[in-house]
Amino acid sequence: MHLPDESGSVKLAKLIVELAREDGTFFLSVRKPCELVGLSHAQVSRLLKHWHRTGVLDIMVPGRPGHPGSRATRYRLNPKRVVPN
């Protein structure tokens, strides 16, 4: 898989690790990280899907897009699949 701008990908990965720090689970919409890491909506979406397919992220509760009542996806970081520094 060709990763978009590596620095944005690394920033997103670090954000996910930080969000998952307490118990491994976290919720994350696609739009908010765009602002934080400088990637497009499509790039963030592709990375999250790729990390899910490769077992780095597990989807605990799928999100519900749209308003009202929208809900971000709840993920779990799989520490066995994360490569240490």
URGIKA-V527171 format. One line per field, one symbol per residue. phi: phi as a letter, one per 30 degrees, with the letter a starting at -180 (. if undefined). psi: psi as a letter, one per 40 degrees, with the letter a starting at -180 (. if undefined). burial: b if it has 24 or more other C-alpha atoms within 12 Angstrom, else e. Layout:
phi = ???
psi = ???
burial = ???
This chain:
phi = .dddfeddddddddddddddedbjcacadddddeddcicdedddddddddddddidccddbddbdjcdidbddccbdcddcdddd
psi = hhiahddddddddddddddedceeiiihidddddddefiidddddddddddddeedhhhdhiihiiiieihihhihhhddehhi.
burial = eeeeeeeebeebbeebbeebeeebbbbbbbeebeeebebeeebbbebbeebbeeebbbbeeeeeeeeeeeeebbbbbbeeeeeee
